[in-house]
Amino acid sequence: MKSAAWRALAAAACCAAAVALLLAVLQPEAVQPDGRHLAVFRQDRSVRLDSNNVVDLLASAEFGQKIKRVHWSGSVLSVDFAVRDDDAAAEAVFSDLKELILQAFGHTTNVQRLLVRFEENEAGSAAGRGRLLLAADVRRSDPWIAEQWTGLKDADLGRDAVWRKRLRLTATSRWNERFGRAAPDS
């Protein structure tokens, strides 16, 4: 009887040693020789956008301007904003554009093109009609999306011609009247 107990104890000790050896080899939080951490589990927060979750995606962001219309077709997301009457500044509009780009390309896997319009309501017109102020056409295939994504957050879209070109920004004469002329393209 004693030998069976010793064999069971020896087997348990061997199993414990094997588990300890396995954990020592895997060490999920071990630092790699190049100083990087080894990721064992990575939570992918990207979603596949569809007509059922487009509202959830946009509601998770905080926009200063009101969203007027959203259209999802194939891989193209189109969003129209209504710029607040007198209190909106150009930087608030650019901030909303940056946030929308982050949502569309940073949190989804299937948005390939983002079309954005910022409009102001025309005096005396129906609630749905507005005058175009600014438009953007951003594409996931653009090289800067992979290369210089982090630079967008700090970019001055009103003065930086490189970023305006990357985002294919088009300002109307009404934008120029209301917010001032953007820096000339270079």
C-alpha positions, 0 to 999 in steps of 0.5 A: 500500500505504501508503494502505491502511495509513493508512486502516486506522489512521485507521479504528482511531483513529475506532473508538477515539474512538467507544468513548471518547466512548461510555464518557464519555457512559455512565460507569456510576459517574458521580455524578448531579446529585442526588448518587446513583450511577447503577446500571447492573447490579443483582443481584436477590437475591430468589428465588421461594419454592417447595417446592424452595427453602424449606429453602435460604432458612431454612438461610441464616439463623441462628436461636437457636430450633429450627424444628419445622415449616415449611409453604408453601402458595400465598403463605403461609409458616408456621413453628413454632419450639420455644423452648429450655427454660430458657435462651431469653430473650424477646429471643432469640425476638424476634430470630428473629422479626425474622430470619424476617421479613427472610428471608421478605419481604426475600429472596423475591418471592412470600411474601405472608403469614408466620405464625409460632408459638413453642411450648414443649414440654409436660412429659411430652408427645409431642415434637411437642406444644407450648404456644403462647407467641407468634404473629405474622401479618405480611403483605407488603401492610402499609404499614410493609413498604414505608415503615419496613422498616429500623426493625424491626431496632432495634425492641423488640418486647416494649415497642413497642406499635406494632410489636406491632400491625404484626406482629399479635403475640399473647402467651399467658398462658404467655408472660407467666408465662415472660417477663413481660407485654408493655407494654399496647397503645396 
